[in-house]
Amino acid sequence: MIEHFFTCPYCWQNISMLLDSSIRQQSFIEDCEICCNPIELLIEFTNKELSSFEVKAIQ
């Protein structure tokens, strides 16, 4: 598990999230812990290193 920080696309607050590096490609929806709006997360690991992290507001 690694800790990763990103900015919420709705409220612009900095958020911390634990990511599981044993799963190479991940896609899921998580509610912002500050404003509760849904955020789509697209995550990719290469050799257990974070290689791509994308955050999208769900419209």
Biopython code that builds the backbone (N, CA, C, O; Angstrom):
import numpy as np
from Bio.PDB.StructureBuilder import StructureBuilder

atoms = [
    (1, "MET", "N", (0.847, -1.179, 0.000)),
    (1, "MET", "CA", (0.000, 0.000, 0.000)),
    (1, "MET", "C", (0.897, 1.248, 0.000)),
    (1, "MET", "O", (1.912, 1.314, 0.693)),
    (2, "ILE", "N", (0.488, 2.209, -0.787)),
    (2, "ILE", "CA", (1.194, 3.485, -0.786)),
    (2, "ILE", "C", (0.188, 4.611, -0.561)),
    (2, "ILE", "O", (-0.974, 4.507, -0.957)),
    (3, "GLU", "N", (0.638, 5.665, 0.065)),
    (3, "GLU", "CA", (-0.215, 6.830, 0.270)),
    (3, "GLU", "C", (0.014, 7.804, -0.878)),
    (3, "GLU", "O", (1.150, 8.104, -1.247)),
    (4, "HIS", "N", (-1.095, 8.289, -1.435)),
    (4, "HIS", "CA", (-1.007, 9.223, -2.556)),
    (4, "HIS", "C", (-1.922, 10.414, -2.269)),
    (4, "HIS", "O", (-3.040, 10.237, -1.785)),
    (5, "PHE", "N", (-1.457, 11.606, -2.561)),
    (5, "PHE", "CA", (-2.238, 12.825, -2.353)),
    (5, "PHE", "C", (-2.698, 13.367, -3.702)),
    (5, "PHE", "O", (-1.947, 13.348, -4.678)),
    (6, "PHE", "N", (-3.938, 13.850, -3.749)),
    (6, "PHE", "CA", (-4.475, 14.456, -4.965)),
    (6, "PHE", "C", (-5.477, 15.535, -4.583)),
    (6, "PHE", "O", (-5.877, 15.638, -3.424)),
    (7, "THR", "N", (-5.879, 16.335, -5.559)),
    (7, "THR", "CA", (-6.805, 17.442, -5.330)),
    (7, "THR", "C", (-8.192, 17.068, -5.834)),
    (7, "THR", "O", (-8.338, 16.582, -6.956)),
    (8, "CYS", "N", (-9.205, 17.293, -5.011)),
    (8, "CYS", "CA", (-10.583, 17.023, -5.396)),
    (8, "CYS", "C", (-10.969, 17.970, -6.538)),
    (8, "CYS", "O", (-10.721, 19.172, -6.446)),
    (9, "PRO", "N", (-11.573, 17.444, -7.614)),
    (9, "PRO", "CA", (-11.963, 18.309, -8.731)),
    (9, "PRO", "C", (-13.191, 19.178, -8.441)),
    (9, "PRO", "O", (-13.560, 20.015, -9.265)),
    (10, "TYR", "N", (-13.812, 18.995, -7.306)),
    (10, "TYR", "CA", (-14.986, 19.791, -6.928)),
    (10, "TYR", "C", (-14.626, 20.894, -5.923)),
    (10, "TYR", "O", (-14.862, 22.075, -6.176)),
    (11, "CYS", "N", (-14.055, 20.493, -4.786)),
    (11, "CYS", "CA", (-13.813, 21.455, -3.695)),
    (11, "CYS", "C", (-12.347, 21.912, -3.623)),
    (11, "CYS", "O", (-12.019, 22.797, -2.833)),
    (12, "TRP", "N", (-11.473, 21.322, -4.433)),
    (12, "TRP", "CA", (-10.055, 21.679, -4.542)),
    (12, "TRP", "C", (-9.249, 21.439, -3.268)),
    (12, "TRP", "O", (-8.172, 22.008, -3.094)),
    (13, "GLN", "N", (-9.770, 20.602, -2.385)),
    (13, "GLN", "CA", (-9.039, 20.253, -1.165)),
    (13, "GLN", "C", (-8.068, 19.110, -1.460)),
    (13, "GLN", "O", (-8.320, 18.282, -2.335)),
    (14, "ASN", "N", (-6.962, 19.074, -0.726)),
    (14, "ASN", "CA", (-5.981, 18.011, -0.858)),
    (14, "ASN", "C", (-6.485, 16.788, -0.088)),
    (14, "ASN", "O", (-6.867, 16.895, 1.077)),
    (15, "ILE", "N", (-6.481, 15.631, -0.746)),
    (15, "ILE", "CA", (-7.003, 14.400, -0.168)),
    (15, "ILE", "C", (-5.905, 13.341, -0.196)),
    (15, "ILE", "O", (-5.120, 13.268, -1.142)),
    (16, "SER", "N", (-5.862, 12.532, 0.843)),
    (16, "SER", "CA", (-4.922, 11.423, 0.934)),
    (16, "SER", "C", (-5.684, 10.116, 0.723)),
    (16, "SER", "O", (-6.793, 9.941, 1.227)),
    (17, "MET", "N", (-5.065, 9.193, -0.037)),
    (17, "MET", "CA", (-5.700, 7.904, -0.275)),
    (17, "MET", "C", (-4.632, 6.819, -0.273)),
    (17, "MET", "O", (-3.528, 7.021, -0.780)),
    (18, "LEU", "N", (-4.967, 5.668, 0.300)),
    (18, "LEU", "CA", (-4.075, 4.520, 0.265)),
    (18, "LEU", "C", (-4.380, 3.712, -0.995)),
    (18, "LEU", "O", (-5.534, 3.377, -1.263)),
    (19, "LEU", "N", (-3.336, 3.403, -1.763)),
    (19, "LEU", "CA", (-3.485, 2.664, -3.008)),
    (19, "LEU", "C", (-2.798, 1.309, -2.892)),
    (19, "LEU", "O", (-1.719, 1.191, -2.311)),
    (20, "ASP", "N", (-3.439, 0.296, -3.450)),
    (20, "ASP", "CA", (-2.903, -1.061, -3.434)),
    (20, "ASP", "C", (-2.043, -1.278, -4.681)),
    (20, "ASP", "O", (-2.570, -1.382, -5.789)),
    (21, "SER", "N", (-0.749, -1.345, -4.505)),
    (21, "SER", "CA", (0.178, -1.467, -5.641)),
    (21, "SER", "C", (0.235, -2.889, -6.204)),
    (21, "SER", "O", (0.905, -3.114, -7.212)),
    (22, "SER", "N", (-0.442, -3.842, -5.589)),
    (22, "SER", "CA", (-0.434, -5.211, -6.109)),
    (22, "SER", "C", (-1.424, -5.401, -7.267)),
    (22, "SER", "O", (-1.391, -6.421, -7.956)),
    (23, "ILE", "N", (-2.307, -4.408, -7.476)),
    (23, "ILE", "CA", (-3.270, -4.464, -8.579)),
    (23, "ILE", "C", (-2.806, -3.479, -9.654)),
    (23, "ILE", "O", (-2.772, -2.270, -9.422)),
    (24, "ARG", "N", (-2.450, -3.999, -10.827)),
    (24, "ARG", "CA", (-1.822, -3.183, -11.873)),
    (24, "ARG", "C", (-2.709, -2.059, -12.398)),
    (24, "ARG", "O", (-2.263, -0.913, -12.450)),
    (25, "GLN", "N", (-3.930, -2.344, -12.781)),
    (25, "GLN", "CA", (-4.849, -1.319, -13.285)),
    (25, "GLN", "C", (-6.094, -1.285, -12.410)),
    (25, "GLN", "O", (-6.683, -2.319, -12.094)),
    (26, "GLN", "N", (-6.478, -0.077, -12.030)),
    (26, "GLN", "CA", (-7.631, 0.093, -11.165)),
    (26, "GLN", "C", (-8.491, 1.240, -11.680)),
    (26, "GLN", "O", (-7.984, 2.243, -12.181)),
    (27, "SER", "N", (-9.793, 1.068, -11.546)),
    (27, "SER", "CA", (-10.744, 2.099, -11.917)),
    (27, "SER", "C", (-11.912, 1.987, -10.948)),
    (27, "SER", "O", (-12.558, 0.943, -10.856)),
    (28, "PHE", "N", (-12.177, 3.069, -10.228)),
    (28, "PHE", "CA", (-13.290, 3.033, -9.284)),
    (28, "PHE", "C", (-13.783, 4.436, -8.976)),
    (28, "PHE", "O", (-13.151, 5.429, -9.336)),
    (29, "ILE", "N", (-14.919, 4.499, -8.305)),
    (29, "ILE", "CA", (-15.520, 5.766, -7.911)),
    (29, "ILE", "C", (-15.498, 5.843, -6.396)),
    (29, "ILE", "O", (-15.909, 4.917, -5.698)),
    (30, "GLU", "N", (-15.011, 6.966, -5.911)),
    (30, "GLU", "CA", (-14.890, 7.206, -4.466)),
    (30, "GLU", "C", (-15.470, 8.589, -4.173)),
    (30, "GLU", "O", (-15.253, 9.529, -4.938)),
    (31, "ASP", "N", (-16.197, 8.712, -3.082)),
    (31, "ASP", "CA", (-16.706, 10.025, -2.687)),
    (31, "ASP", "C", (-15.602, 10.825, -1.994)),
    (31, "ASP", "O", (-14.832, 10.278, -1.205)),
    (32, "CYS", "N", (-15.532, 12.118, -2.295)),
    (32, "CYS", "CA", (-14.575, 13.001, -1.634)),
    (32, "CYS", "C", (-14.882, 13.021, -0.140)),
    (32, "CYS", "O", (-16.040, 13.159, 0.256)),
    (33, "GLU", "N", (-13.863, 12.885, 0.678)),
    (33, "GLU", "CA", (-14.069, 12.875, 2.128)),
    (33, "GLU", "C", (-14.402, 14.253, 2.681)),
    (33, "GLU", "O", (-14.822, 14.363, 3.833)),
    (34, "ILE", "N", (-14.224, 15.304, 1.892)),
    (34, "ILE", "CA", (-14.539, 16.670, 2.324)),
    (34, "ILE", "C", (-15.932, 17.094, 1.855)),
    (34, "ILE", "O", (-16.774, 17.468, 2.671)),
    (35, "CYS", "N", (-16.177, 17.035, 0.542)),
    (35, "CYS", "CA", (-17.442, 17.560, -0.018)),
    (35, "CYS", "C", (-18.444, 16.469, -0.403)),
    (35, "CYS", "O", (-19.584, 16.778, -0.751)),
    (36, "CYS", "N", (-18.038, 15.203, -0.348)),
    (36, "CYS", "CA", (-18.897, 14.031, -0.620)),
    (36, "CYS", "C", (-19.320, 13.869, -2.078)),
    (36, "CYS", "O", (-20.191, 13.046, -2.357)),
    (37, "ASN", "N", (-18.752, 14.606, -3.004)),
    (37, "ASN", "CA", (-19.056, 14.427, -4.423)),
    (37, "ASN", "C", (-18.301, 13.209, -4.964)),
    (37, "ASN", "O", (-17.206, 12.905, -4.491)),
    (38, "PRO", "N", (-18.877, 12.505, -5.957)),
    (38, "PRO", "CA", (-18.219, 11.307, -6.504)),
    (38, "PRO", "C", (-17.062, 11.665, -7.439)),
    (38, "PRO", "O", (-17.174, 12.555, -8.281)),
    (39, "ILE", "N", (-15.964, 10.956, -7.268)),
    (39, "ILE", "CA", (-14.751, 11.165, -8.059)),
    (39, "ILE", "C", (-14.393, 9.838, -8.728)),
    (39, "ILE", "O", (-14.346, 8.798, -8.072)),
    (40, "GLU", "N", (-14.142, 9.880, -10.038)),
    (40, "GLU", "CA", (-13.674, 8.685, -10.731)),
    (40, "GLU", "C", (-12.152, 8.671, -10.686)),
    (40, "GLU", "O", (-11.504, 9.664, -11.017)),
    (41, "LEU", "N", (-11.591, 7.550, -10.277)),
    (41, "LEU", "CA", (-10.143, 7.392, -10.168)),
    (41, "LEU", "C", (-9.682, 6.321, -11.142)),
    (41, "LEU", "O", (-10.228, 5.218, -11.170)),
    (42, "LEU", "N", (-8.671, 6.654, -11.941)),
    (42, "LEU", "CA", (-8.063, 5.724, -12.882)),
    (42, "LEU", "C", (-6.588, 5.616, -12.504)),
    (42, "LEU", "O", (-5.846, 6.594, -12.591)),
    (43, "ILE", "N", (-6.171, 4.432, -12.086)),
    (43, "ILE", "CA", (-4.846, 4.246, -11.490)),
    (43, "ILE", "C", (-4.128, 3.106, -12.205)),
    (43, "ILE", "O", (-4.736, 2.097, -12.562)),
    (44, "GLU", "N", (-2.830, 3.285, -12.406)),
    (44, "GLU", "CA", (-2.030, 2.222, -13.016)),
    (44, "GLU", "C", (-0.670, 2.139, -12.335)),
    (44, "GLU", "O", (-0.033, 3.152, -12.045)),
    (45, "PHE", "N", (-0.247, 0.913, -12.092)),
    (45, "PHE", "CA", (1.070, 0.647, -11.508)),
    (45, "PHE", "C", (1.914, -0.128, -12.502)),
    (45, "PHE", "O", (1.403, -0.984, -13.224)),
    (46, "THR", "N", (3.201, 0.169, -12.543)),
    (46, "THR", "CA", (4.171, -0.581, -13.323)),
    (46, "THR", "C", (5.274, -1.006, -12.365)),
    (46, "THR", "O", (5.921, -0.166, -11.740)),
    (47, "ASN", "N", (5.484, -2.304, -12.252)),
    (47, "ASN", "CA", (6.468, -2.845, -11.301)),
    (47, "ASN", "C", (6.246, -2.308, -9.884)),
    (47, "ASN", "O", (7.192, -1.965, -9.174)),
    (48, "LYS", "N", (4.982, -2.245, -9.498)),
    (48, "LYS", "CA", (4.543, -1.791, -8.162)),
    (48, "LYS", "C", (4.838, -0.317, -7.889)),
    (48, "LYS", "O", (4.760, 0.132, -6.745)),
    (49, "GLU", "N", (5.177, 0.435, -8.938)),
    (49, "GLU", "CA", (5.370, 1.879, -8.840)),
    (49, "GLU", "C", (4.201, 2.568, -9.526)),
    (49, "GLU", "O", (3.770, 2.131, -10.593)),
    (50, "LEU", "N", (3.686, 3.623, -8.940)),
    (50, "LEU", "CA", (2.576, 4.352, -9.529)),
    (50, "LEU", "C", (3.030, 5.005, -10.829)),
    (50, "LEU", "O", (3.929, 5.845, -10.823)),
    (51, "SER", "N", (2.408, 4.620, -11.944)),
    (51, "SER", "CA", (2.816, 5.167, -13.251)),
    (51, "SER", "C", (1.761, 6.100, -13.830)),
    (51, "SER", "O", (2.075, 6.930, -14.683)),
    (52, "SER", "N", (0.513, 5.980, -13.379)),
    (52, "SER", "CA", (-0.545, 6.860, -13.884)),
    (52, "SER", "C", (-1.619, 7.012, -12.809)),
    (52, "SER", "O", (-2.041, 6.036, -12.189)),
    (53, "PHE", "N", (-2.051, 8.257, -12.604)),
    (53, "PHE", "CA", (-3.111, 8.548, -11.638)),
    (53, "PHE", "C", (-3.954, 9.670, -12.213)),
    (53, "PHE", "O", (-3.479, 10.795, -12.363)),
    (54, "GLU", "N", (-5.204, 9.369, -12.535)),
    (54, "GLU", "CA", (-6.097, 10.358, -13.133)),
    (54, "GLU", "C", (-7.357, 10.482, -12.282)),
    (54, "GLU", "O", (-7.936, 9.486, -11.849)),
    (55, "VAL", "N", (-7.761, 11.713, -12.055)),
    (55, "VAL", "CA", (-8.962, 12.022, -11.268)),
    (55, "VAL", "C", (-9.943, 12.758, -12.158)),
    (55, "VAL", "O", (-9.580, 13.727, -12.825)),
    (56, "LYS", "N", (-11.198, 12.296, -12.170)),
    (56, "LYS", "CA", (-12.215, 12.941, -13.001)),
    (56, "LYS", "C", (-13.463, 13.245, -12.162)),
    (56, "LYS", "O", (-13.901, 12.429, -11.351)),
    (57, "ALA", "N", (-14.015, 14.432, -12.380)),
    (57, "ALA", "CA", (-15.321, 14.771, -11.790)),
    (57, "ALA", "C", (-16.378, 14.025, -12.587)),
    (57, "ALA", "O", (-16.295, 13.954, -13.813)),
    (58, "ILE", "N", (-17.359, 13.474, -11.914)),
    (58, "ILE", "CA", (-18.448, 12.790, -12.589)),
    (58, "ILE", "C", (-19.564, 13.797, -12.814)),
    (58, "ILE", "O", (-20.101, 14.368, -11.865)),
    (59, "GLN", "N", (-19.901, 14.007, -14.058)),
    (59, "GLN", "CA", (-20.905, 15.001, -14.426)),
    (59, "GLN", "C", (-22.267, 14.378, -14.543)),
    (59, "GLN", "O", (-23.238, 15.070, -14.847)),
]
sb = StructureBuilder()
sb.init_structure("model")
sb.init_model(0)
sb.init_chain("A")
sb.init_seg("    ")
for serial, (resi, resn, name, xyz) in enumerate(atoms, 1):
    if name == "N":
        sb.init_residue(resn, " ", resi, " ")
    sb.init_atom(name, np.array(xyz, "f"), 0.0, 1.0, " ", f" {name:<3s}", serial, name[0])
structure = sb.get_structure()
